[in-house]
Amino acid sequence: MPNDMACAVLIVAAGRGIRAGGAVPKQYHSLAGESVLRRTLRRFAAHPDVQAVQVVIHPDDAHLYAHAADGLAGLRPAVAGGATRQQSVLAGLEALAPLAPERVLVQDGARPFTPAAVIARAVAALEKHAAAIPVLPVTDTIKQVAADGIVTATPDRDTLRAVQTPQAFRFDALLAAHRAAAAAGIDDLTDDAAVMEWAGHAVATFEGDPGNVKLTSADDLARAARAFADLPDVRTGTGFDVHAFGPGDHVMLGGLAIPFDQGLDGHSDADVGLHALTDAVLGALADGDIGAHFPPSDPQWKGATSDRFLAFALEKVAARGGIVAHLDLTLICEAPKVGPHRDAIRAAIARITGLPVGRISVKATTTEKLGFTGRREGIAAMASATIRLPLESSE
C-alpha cells in the first residue's frame, strides 16, 4: 500500500440495541466472557491490512466501551455518534479525516464473527472500485408485501443479494457523499452503500461469508453464546524458540522492549517469547510452524515485529470457528531479569491477542548457570496454547 495510513476501519457502535433486551445494548452483551463489541474490535485491530480503528459510540456508553476496548492496540479515541446511523458514520469519518486514510471500511459493532478473509477481500476490492460491499446470494423466495399484508410482487431472487459489512470505500469519496447528504437533509439511508448510490457512485460487490452474522435480537445472542459454548474439540500445542545475544540496547520479550546491554539476533525482531507462543498456537491447529508461514529466507520479514506472527496464528484459529482459551509462556535466561517486567509482558500479549490478562501466564526461570543460557549467550522460551474448536473443523 502506498502510505502508512492506507486503510482505516470505522466501527459503528452507537445504537441502543433494544431488540436484544437486557440491561445493556447488544454490542456490550457478553459472549464467553468477552463483549460482542470487544470481539469485533479485536478482529479488526489485529488484521494486517488495517492501520487504524475508529469507533463511534453512544455518549452514555463510555464506561461500557472503556471496558470493551481495554488493552487493545490500534484503537483511536472513540467519538460520540448522532441520532441516526448516518450521523454516527459522518462523526466517525470526520474524526478520521486528519489521518487522511486512502481507504475506509465501515463495520457494524454487533458483527463479531467477520473472518479475516472477508476483511482482506474488502480492502482488495478498492484496488478497482470506489465502493464495494460483501454480499451473499438470497436462497429463500422473497415477497413484496403491502401494509395490509397482501403480496404485491415476487422479485427474481437471482438478482437479489443479502448485504453484510465491512463495506469498503475510498475515504474521500465516502466523506464527500456523507457531507453532501447531511447538507441536503437526507439522514434515513440504511447503509453507507446507499449514501454512495445517492451521490452517484457505482457500488461493486464481493463475496461475503455465511458466518459473518449481525447480532440483532435476543435469539441471535443466544445462538452466538451457544456457538461459543459448543466448542468440544480442546487442543493444546507447544512451542520452543531460542535466540542468541548480539549487538543492541534492548531485547524484545513478549511484545515488550526491555532495556539491556545487548540485543537478540534474528531475521525479525527476534522476540523469542512471541515466536514460541506463535508455534504453540500453530501446533494446536496442527498447521506447521512459524518458519513454514514466515520463512527467514523471505526478505519481507526482515526486521518484522513478531506481534504480526502471533496475530496471524490467532486469526487462523478464528477462521476455523475457534477461540484461544489460554496462553502460557516461560522465559529462560540469566539476564535480563524478567520478574520486574512480568505484568507488563502479560499486558503486551493481551493487547496483541485481545485475550483477558487472566488467560495469559508469563513465568521466568534460569538453568542454574548451565548451558548456553547459563553462560548468558542467549534466551530460550517455552510456550503452550490451549484452544477450543468445533468438531467439524477437525481433520
Secondary structure, DSSP 8 states (H G I E B T S, - for coil): --STTSEEEEEEE----GGG-SSS-GGGSEETTEEHHHHHHHHHHT-TT--EEEEEE-GGGHHHHHHHHTT-TTB---EE--SSHHHHHHHHHHHHGGG--SEEEEEETT-TT--HHHHHHHHHHTTT-SEEEEEEE--S---EE-TTS-EEE---GGG-EEE-S-EEEEHHHHHHHHHHHHHTT----SSHHHHHHHTT---EEEE--TT-----SHHHHHHHHHHHH---EEEEEEEEEEEEEES-SEEEETTEEEE-SSEE--SS---HHHHHHHHHHHHHHT---HHHHS-TT-GGGTT--THHHHHHHHHHHHHTT-EEEEEEEEEE-SSS--GGGHHHHHHHHHHHH---GGGEEEEEE--TT-HHHHTTSEEEEEEEEEEEE-GGG--
